[in-house]
Amino acid sequence: MRPLNIALPITAQSAAAPAPAQVTRLHVFVRELRIDAEVGIYHHEYGRKQPLLIDVELEILAGPIEHISDTLNYEEVAARAQQIADAGHVMLIETFAERLARACLEDARVMQARVRVEKPEALAPRAAAAGVEMILTRA
């Protein structure tokens, strides 16, 4: 069997060079950041630090990125989480997550903050972790 030689018409659209790509979204993330914090509502959780595993994903305004000042430094995200832990006992991980998301939104380039906080010891050994995920979006 011989292959068919079919010439397809060239349209103006297919002949034109493709438009240059541009950054439309940029997400900066930190995964499984371990922070020891005093958190919880039970008596045995006061005065005792326990591990939290924290994921943060930040959607920031897109633009050319040539230098660290053009993006978010993930070290700053980790430092903000540590500052919240160092500030003292937090009753709920929901509160911890919201404080961290709001701290991230203090940077005007951040359009959305997704924060997930897990307490690995909360239901051990019956569950790997219990936690919360919170999304705050700039209005």
Backbone as a printed PyTorch tensor [residue, N CA C, xyz], in Angstrom:
tensor([[[  0.8400,  -1.1650,   0.0000],
         [  0.0000,   0.0000,   0.0000],
         [  0.8900,   1.2340,   0.0000]],

        [[  0.5930,   2.1630,  -0.8840],
         [  1.3730,   3.3900,  -0.9760],
         [  0.8020,   4.4570,  -0.0550]],

        [[  1.6670,   5.2580,   0.5990],
         [  1.1570,   6.3460,   1.4400],
         [  0.4920,   7.4110,   0.5780]],

        [[ -0.5090,   8.0220,   1.1260],
         [ -1.2000,   9.1020,   0.4300],
         [ -0.4060,  10.3840,   0.5640]],

        [[ -0.2420,  11.0850,  -0.5200],
         [  0.4220,  12.3860,  -0.4990],
         [ -0.6590,  13.4490,  -0.5910]],

        [[ -1.0670,  13.9120,   0.5530],
         [ -2.1170,  14.9170,   0.5960],
         [ -1.5160,  16.2080,   1.1110]],

        [[ -1.6190,  17.2460,   0.3550],
         [ -1.1180,  18.5480,   0.7820],
         [ -2.2260,  19.2740,   1.5320]],

        [[ -1.9370,  19.6400,   2.7640],
         [ -2.9010,  20.3910,   3.5530],
         [ -2.7080,  21.8700,   3.2860]],

        [[ -3.7860,  22.6190,   3.1820],
         [ -3.6400,  24.0560,   2.9310],
         [ -2.9920,  24.7520,   4.1230]],

        [[ -2.1400,  25.6920,   3.8380],
         [ -1.4890,  26.4840,   4.8900],
         [ -2.3340,  27.7160,   5.1250]],

        [[ -2.7950,  27.8540,   6.3370],
         [ -3.6040,  29.0240,   6.6730],
         [ -2.6990,  30.0810,   7.2710]],

        [[ -3.1720,  31.2830,   7.3070],
         [ -2.3950,  32.3770,   7.8930],
         [ -2.0730,  32.0900,   9.3400]],

        [[ -3.0120,  31.4370,  10.0360],
         [ -2.8010,  31.1470,  11.4530],
         [ -1.7060,  30.1070,  11.6340]],

        [[ -1.7020,  29.0550,  10.8170],
         [ -0.7110,  28.0010,  10.9960],
         [  0.6570,  28.4270,  10.5010]],

        [[  0.7270,  29.3770,   9.5990],
         [  2.0000,  29.8140,   9.0610],
         [  2.6800,  30.8440,   9.9530]],

        [[  1.9120,  31.5190,  10.7770],
         [  2.4730,  32.5620,  11.6300],
         [  3.2950,  31.9420,  12.7540]],

        [[  4.2990,  32.6630,  13.1910],
         [  5.1200,  32.1960,  14.3160],
         [  4.2710,  32.1940,  15.5780]],

        [[  4.4810,  31.2160,  16.4460],
         [  3.6970,  31.1770,  17.6830],
         [  4.0140,  32.3840,  18.5630]],

        [[  3.0150,  32.8000,  19.3090],
         [  3.2040,  33.9150,  20.2370],
         [  4.2000,  33.5090,  21.3140]],

        [[  5.0280,  34.4270,  21.7580],
         [  5.9930,  34.0650,  22.8070],
         [  5.2710,  33.6810,  24.0990]],

        [[  5.8190,  32.7070,  24.7860],
         [  5.2300,  32.2590,  26.0540],
         [  5.5200,  33.2890,  27.1330]],

        [[  4.5970,  33.3860,  28.0550],
         [  4.7940,  34.2820,  29.1850],
         [  4.3480,  33.5900,  30.4650]],

        [[  4.9340,  33.9870,  31.5450],
         [  4.5660,  33.4330,  32.8430],
         [  3.1960,  33.9830,  33.2010]],

        [[  2.2360,  33.1020,  33.4140],
         [  0.8910,  33.5520,  33.7710],
         [  0.5740,  33.2870,  35.2320]],

        [[  1.2380,  32.3030,  35.8000],
         [  1.0640,  31.9880,  37.2120],
         [  2.4000,  31.5300,  37.7650]],

        [[  2.6220,  31.8610,  38.9980],
         [  3.8220,  31.3940,  39.6790],
         [  3.4120,  30.9370,  41.0700]],

        [[  3.7650,  29.7290,  41.3990],
         [  3.4750,  29.1820,  42.7230],
         [  4.8010,  28.8960,  43.4170]],

        [[  4.9490,  29.4470,  44.5790],
         [  6.0960,  29.1610,  45.4350],
         [  5.5760,  28.2440,  46.5290]],

        [[  6.2960,  27.1670,  46.8160],
         [  5.7850,  26.2420,  47.8180],
         [  6.8770,  25.7410,  48.7460]],

        [[  6.4160,  25.3260,  49.9150],
         [  7.2440,  24.6500,  50.9170],
         [  6.4450,  23.4180,  51.3190]],

        [[  7.0870,  22.2630,  51.2940],
         [  6.3930,  21.0230,  51.6470],
         [  7.0180,  20.3720,  52.8690]],

        [[  6.1550,  19.8940,  53.7450],
         [  6.5310,  19.1280,  54.9340],
         [  7.5660,  19.8370,  55.8030]],

        [[  7.3440,  21.1220,  55.9950],
         [  8.1650,  21.8880,  56.9290],
         [  7.8400,  21.3910,  58.3300]],

        [[  8.8440,  20.9970,  59.0630],
         [  8.6180,  20.5020,  60.4170],
         [  8.8910,  21.6280,  61.4040]],

        [[  7.8630,  21.9320,  62.1790],
         [  7.9540,  22.9640,  63.2180],
         [  7.4560,  22.3330,  64.5120]],

        [[  8.2110,  22.4910,  65.5760],
         [  7.7490,  22.0430,  66.8940],
         [  7.0390,  23.2180,  67.5530]],

        [[  5.7970,  22.9780,  67.9650],
         [  4.9840,  24.0640,  68.5040],
         [  4.1210,  23.5660,  69.6410]],

        [[  3.7760,  24.4860,  70.5430],
         [  2.7810,  24.1980,  71.5800],
         [  1.4240,  24.4750,  70.9670]],

        [[  0.6780,  23.4130,  70.7120],
         [ -0.6100,  23.5660,  70.0600],
         [ -1.5560,  22.4910,  70.5680]],

        [[ -2.7910,  22.8810,  70.8150],
         [ -3.7860,  21.9050,  71.2350],
         [ -4.7100,  22.4430,  72.3080]],

        [[ -5.8420,  21.7710,  72.4530],
         [ -6.8580,  22.2010,  73.4090],
         [ -6.8410,  21.3780,  74.6960]],

        [[ -6.1190,  20.2670,  74.6890],
         [ -6.1340,  19.3840,  75.8550],
         [ -5.0680,  19.7850,  76.8680]],

        [[ -5.3670,  19.4850,  78.1380],
         [ -4.4630,  19.8400,  79.2240],
         [ -3.0450,  19.3090,  78.9890]],

        [[ -2.9270,  18.0800,  78.5180],
         [ -1.5970,  17.4810,  78.3200],
         [ -0.8240,  18.1180,  77.1520]],

        [[ -1.4770,  18.9970,  76.3770],
         [ -0.7920,  19.6480,  75.2610],
         [ -0.1910,  21.0060,  75.6500]],

        [[ -0.5090,  21.4730,  76.8380],
         [  0.0540,  22.7410,  77.3070],
         [  1.4510,  22.5030,  77.8690]],

        [[  2.3630,  23.4300,  77.5590],
         [  3.7260,  23.3320,  78.0670],
         [  4.5420,  22.2410,  77.4030]],

        [[  4.0440,  21.6990,  76.3230],
         [  4.7260,  20.6020,  75.6260],
         [  4.6860,  20.8800,  74.1240]],

        [[  5.8380,  20.8870,  73.5020],
         [  5.8820,  21.0760,  72.0580],
         [  5.6340,  19.7390,  71.3640]],

        [[  4.9550,  19.8180,  70.2300],
         [  4.7380,  18.6340,  69.4050],
         [  4.9730,  19.0150,  67.9480]],

        [[  5.3260,  18.0480,  67.1270],
         [  5.6450,  18.3850,  65.7390],
         [  4.4040,  18.7220,  64.9230]],

        [[  4.5850,  19.6770,  64.0500],
         [  3.6070,  19.9960,  63.0270],
         [  4.3040,  19.8350,  61.6840]],

        [[  3.5970,  19.3140,  60.7080],
         [  4.0920,  19.2700,  59.3340],
         [  3.2680,  20.2690,  58.5400]],

        [[  3.9640,  21.1800,  57.8850],
         [  3.2940,  22.3120,  57.2440],
         [  3.6330,  22.3560,  55.7620]],

        [[  2.5880,  22.4890,  54.9490],
         [  2.7330,  22.7250,  53.5160],
         [  2.1720,  24.1080,  53.2370]],

        [[  2.8930,  24.8720,  52.4510],
         [  2.4380,  26.1990,  52.0590],
         [  2.5920,  26.3250,  50.5500]],

        [[  1.5470,  26.7940,  49.8980],
         [  1.6200,  27.0930,  48.4670],
         [  1.0900,  28.4990,  48.2700]],

        [[  1.9150,  29.3360,  47.6470],
         [  1.5710,  30.7350,  47.4420],
         [  1.5120,  31.0330,  45.9600]],

        [[  0.3870,  31.5880,  45.5270],
         [  0.2850,  32.0490,  44.1410],
         [  0.6480,  33.5160,  44.1500]],

        [[  1.6540,  33.8540,  43.3550],
         [  2.0940,  35.2490,  43.3380],
         [  1.9150,  35.8350,  41.9450]],

        [[  1.8960,  37.1560,  41.8990],
         [  1.7730,  37.8510,  40.6230],
         [  2.9140,  37.4300,  39.7140]],

        [[  2.5780,  37.1360,  38.4720],
         [  3.5750,  36.6720,  37.5250],
         [  4.2870,  37.8480,  36.8770]],

        [[  5.5150,  37.6170,  36.5180],
         [  6.3180,  38.6150,  35.8340],
         [  7.6880,  38.0330,  35.5740]],

        [[  8.5460,  38.7920,  34.9500],
         [  9.9010,  38.2900,  34.6990],
         [ 10.6160,  38.0090,  36.0190]],

        [[ 11.3310,  36.9220,  36.0500],
         [ 12.0400,  36.5370,  37.2750],
         [ 13.5240,  36.3840,  36.9470]],

        [[ 14.2860,  37.3380,  37.3920],
         [ 15.7270,  37.3320,  37.1450],
         [ 16.5290,  37.3260,  38.4400]],

        [[ 15.8630,  37.6970,  39.5360],
         [ 16.5650,  37.8600,  40.8080],
         [ 15.6370,  37.4040,  41.9270]],

        [[ 16.2050,  37.0640,  43.0710],
         [ 15.3990,  36.6040,  44.2100],
         [ 14.3630,  37.6520,  44.6140]],

        [[ 14.6530,  38.9170,  44.3840],
         [ 13.6870,  39.9670,  44.7390],
         [ 12.4600,  39.9550,  43.8220]],

        [[ 12.5220,  39.2130,  42.7120],
         [ 11.3860,  39.1090,  41.7970],
         [ 10.4120,  38.0010,  42.2040]],

        [[ 10.7410,  37.2700,  43.2380],
         [  9.8980,  36.1610,  43.6890],
         [  9.8670,  36.1640,  45.2110]],

        [[  9.3110,  35.1180,  45.7840],
         [  9.2870,  34.9920,  47.2420],
         [ 10.3540,  34.0110,  47.6810]],

        [[ 11.0460,  34.3640,  48.6990],
         [ 12.0670,  33.4920,  49.2570],
         [ 11.3950,  32.5170,  50.2130]],

        [[ 11.4850,  31.2370,  49.9450],
         [ 10.8080,  30.2500,  50.7890],
         [ 11.3940,  30.1840,  52.1910]],

        [[ 12.5960,  30.7070,  52.3880],
         [ 13.1530,  30.8090,  53.7410],
         [ 12.2900,  31.7390,  54.5970]],

        [[ 11.7190,  32.7630,  53.9660],
         [ 10.8490,  33.6930,  54.7020],
         [  9.5550,  33.0020,  55.1390]],

        [[  9.0530,  32.1040,  54.3140],
         [  7.8530,  31.3510,  54.6730],
         [  8.1320,  30.5000,  55.9070]],

        [[  9.2630,  29.8110,  55.8940],
         [  9.6520,  28.9760,  57.0380],
         [  9.8580,  29.8260,  58.2850]],

        [[ 10.4610,  30.9900,  58.1260],
         [ 10.6950,  31.8740,  59.2730],
         [  9.3730,  32.3690,  59.8650]],

        [[  8.3950,  32.6570,  59.0290],
         [  7.0900,  33.1110,  59.5370],
         [  6.3960,  32.0090,  60.3220]],

        [[  6.4880,  30.7880,  59.8460],
         [  5.8910,  29.6650,  60.5710],
         [  6.5650,  29.5040,  61.9350]],

        [[  7.8790,  29.6350,  61.9730],
         [  8.6020,  29.5060,  63.2290],
         [  8.2400,  30.6330,  64.1890]],

        [[  8.0540,  31.8430,  63.6690],
         [  7.6610,  32.9830,  64.5140],
         [  6.3090,  32.7370,  65.1710]],

        [[  5.3850,  32.1520,  64.4280],
         [  4.0640,  31.8490,  64.9990],
         [  4.2070,  30.8260,  66.1180]],

        [[  5.0270,  29.8110,  65.8930],
         [  5.2550,  28.7920,  66.9210],
         [  5.9330,  29.3970,  68.1460]],

        [[  6.8920,  30.2780,  67.9270],
         [  7.6450,  30.8800,  69.0250],
         [  6.8100,  31.8760,  69.8360]],

        [[  5.6990,  32.3520,  69.2810],
         [  4.8740,  33.3550,  69.9560],
         [  4.0930,  32.7790,  71.1380]],

        [[  4.0080,  31.4600,  71.2410],
         [  3.3220,  30.8580,  72.3730],
         [  2.2640,  29.8660,  71.9510]],

        [[  1.5760,  29.3480,  72.9460],
         [  0.5960,  28.2830,  72.7310],
         [ -0.5290,  28.7370,  71.7950]],

        [[ -0.8620,  27.8560,  70.8430],
         [ -1.9720,  28.0760,  69.9210],
         [ -2.9780,  26.9670,  70.1900]],

        [[ -4.2100,  27.3370,  70.4080],
         [ -5.2250,  26.3400,  70.7510],
         [ -5.5180,  25.3760,  69.6000]],

        [[ -5.6920,  25.8990,  68.3920],
         [ -6.1350,  25.0860,  67.2600],
         [ -5.1620,  25.1970,  66.0910]],

        [[ -5.0000,  24.1010,  65.3620],
         [ -4.1430,  24.1720,  64.1740],
         [ -4.8110,  25.0180,  63.0830]],

        [[ -6.1380,  25.1400,  63.1590],
         [ -6.8260,  26.0460,  62.2410],
         [ -6.3400,  27.4810,  62.4450]],

        [[ -6.1570,  27.8570,  63.7000],
         [ -5.6520,  29.1900,  64.0250],
         [ -4.2270,  29.3510,  63.5210]],

        [[ -3.4050,  28.3360,  63.7230],
         [ -2.0190,  28.3710,  63.2440],
         [ -2.0050,  28.5520,  61.7280]],

        [[ -2.8150,  27.7620,  61.0160],
         [ -2.8690,  27.8430,  59.5560],
         [ -3.3100,  29.2250,  59.0850]],

        [[ -4.3310,  29.7730,  59.7270],
         [ -4.8160,  31.0910,  59.3230],
         [ -3.7730,  32.1730,  59.5880]],

        [[ -3.1030,  32.1110,  60.7270],
         [ -2.0640,  33.1060,  61.0310],
         [ -0.9500,  33.0480,  59.9910]],

        [[ -0.5650,  31.8410,  59.6100],
         [  0.5090,  31.7060,  58.6260],
         [  0.0460,  32.2080,  57.2530]],

        [[ -1.1650,  31.8590,  56.8510],
         [ -1.6800,  32.3300,  55.5620],
         [ -1.7490,  33.8590,  55.5370]],

        [[ -2.2470,  34.4570,  56.6240],
         [ -2.3420,  35.9230,  56.6810],
         [ -0.9620,  36.5680,  56.6740]],

        [[ -0.0040,  35.9430,  57.3540],
         [  1.3650,  36.4720,  57.3420],
         [  1.9380,  36.4500,  55.9250]],

        [[  1.6430,  35.4050,  55.1860],
         [  2.1230,  35.3160,  53.8000],
         [  1.4500,  36.3610,  52.9180]],

        [[  0.1800,  36.6350,  53.1670],
         [ -0.5490,  37.6270,  52.3770],
         [ -0.1140,  39.0610,  52.6820]],

        [[  0.7020,  39.2550,  53.7020],
         [  1.2420,  40.5860,  53.9710],
         [  2.1220,  41.0600,  52.8210]],

        [[  2.6790,  40.1270,  52.0660],
         [  3.4320,  40.4740,  50.8610],
         [  2.4120,  40.7580,  49.7580]],

        [[  2.4200,  41.9590,  49.2140],
         [  1.4080,  42.3800,  48.2420],
         [  1.4140,  41.5400,  46.9710]],

        [[  2.5090,  40.8390,  46.6970],
         [  2.5700,  40.0080,  45.4830],
         [  1.7940,  38.7110,  45.6320]],

        [[  1.5050,  38.3030,  46.8730],
         [  0.8000,  37.0410,  47.1090],
         [ -0.6900,  37.2550,  46.8690]],

        [[ -1.2270,  36.4820,  45.9310],
         [ -2.6490,  36.5900,  45.5990],
         [ -3.4720,  35.5430,  46.3450]],

        [[ -2.8600,  34.3960,  46.6270],
         [ -3.5560,  33.3230,  47.3260],
         [ -2.5450,  32.5420,  48.1620]],

        [[ -2.9730,  32.1570,  49.3420],
         [ -2.1400,  31.3440,  50.2280],
         [ -2.9220,  30.0940,  50.6100]],

        [[ -2.3230,  28.9470,  50.3500],
         [ -2.8980,  27.6620,  50.7540],
         [ -1.9580,  27.0860,  51.8100]],

        [[ -2.5030,  26.8540,  52.9960],
         [ -1.6850,  26.3530,  54.1050],
         [ -2.3180,  25.0750,  54.6380]],

        [[ -1.5080,  24.0590,  54.7580],
         [ -1.9430,  22.7620,  55.3000],
         [ -1.0880,  22.4870,  56.5340]],

        [[ -1.7410,  22.2020,  57.6460],
         [ -1.0250,  21.9110,  58.8860],
         [ -1.4820,  20.5390,  59.3700]],

        [[ -0.5230,  19.6750,  59.6200],
         [ -0.8080,  18.3260,  60.1170],
         [ -0.1830,  18.1380,  61.4880]],

        [[ -0.9230,  17.4330,  62.3550],
         [ -0.4060,  17.0100,  63.6580],
         [ -0.1990,  15.4930,  63.5720]],

        [[  1.0200,  15.0610,  63.3240],
         [  1.2630,  13.6250,  63.1420],
         [  0.9770,  12.7870,  64.3820]],

        [[  1.0690,  13.3780,  65.5530],
         [  0.8750,  12.6070,  66.7800],
         [ -0.5750,  12.6360,  67.2800]],

        [[ -1.4460,  13.3940,  66.6210],
         [ -2.8030,  13.6080,  67.1290],
         [ -3.5890,  12.3120,  67.2780]],

        [[ -3.5150,  11.4370,  66.3180],
         [ -4.2720,  10.1840,  66.3590],
         [ -3.3750,   8.9560,  66.2610]],

        [[ -2.0940,   9.1580,  66.5230],
         [ -1.1470,   8.0410,  66.4350],
         [ -1.4890,   6.9760,  67.4740]],

        [[ -1.3450,   5.7270,  67.1950],
         [ -0.8710,   5.1440,  65.9320],
         [ -1.9990,   4.8080,  64.9610]],

        [[ -3.1980,   5.2490,  65.2510],
         [ -4.3470,   4.8900,  64.4040],
         [ -4.3600,   5.6130,  63.0630]],

        [[ -3.7360,   6.7840,  62.9880],
         [ -3.7020,   7.5570,  61.7450],
         [ -2.3310,   8.2000,  61.5980]],

        [[ -1.9310,   8.4010,  60.3610],
         [ -0.6320,   9.0350,  60.0980],
         [ -0.6400,  10.4910,  60.5480]],

        [[ -1.7860,  11.1470,  60.4500],
         [ -1.8740,  12.5460,  60.8630],
         [ -3.3300,  12.9930,  60.8430]],

        [[ -3.5690,  14.0610,  61.5430],
         [ -4.8380,  14.7840,  61.4570],
         [ -4.4600,  16.2180,  61.1280]],

        [[ -5.3360,  16.9220,  60.4470],
         [ -4.9340,  18.2690,  60.0910],
         [ -6.0140,  19.0920,  59.4510]],

        [[ -5.5760,  20.2040,  58.9020],
         [ -6.4650,  21.1630,  58.2820],
         [ -5.7490,  21.7850,  57.0910]],

        [[ -6.5330,  22.1600,  56.1060],
         [ -6.0040,  22.9190,  54.9770],
         [ -6.8820,  24.1420,  54.8090]],

        [[ -6.2420,  25.2890,  54.6700],
         [ -6.9770,  26.5500,  54.5870],
         [ -6.4620,  27.3300,  53.3830]],

        [[ -7.3710,  27.9640,  52.6640],
         [ -7.0140,  28.7790,  51.5230],
         [ -7.5430,  30.1820,  51.7640]],

        [[ -6.6610,  31.1650,  51.7190],
         [ -7.0520,  32.5610,  51.8150],
         [ -6.7030,  33.2250,  50.4870]],

        [[ -7.6420,  33.9720,  49.9410],
         [ -7.4490,  34.6450,  48.6550],
         [ -7.6320,  36.1380,  48.8540]],

        [[ -6.7290,  36.8770,  48.2570],
         [ -6.8060,  38.3310,  48.3370],
         [ -8.0790,  38.7910,  47.6380]],

        [[ -8.7990,  39.7000,  48.2810],
         [-10.0710,  40.1870,  47.7150],
         [ -9.8290,  41.1330,  46.5570]]])
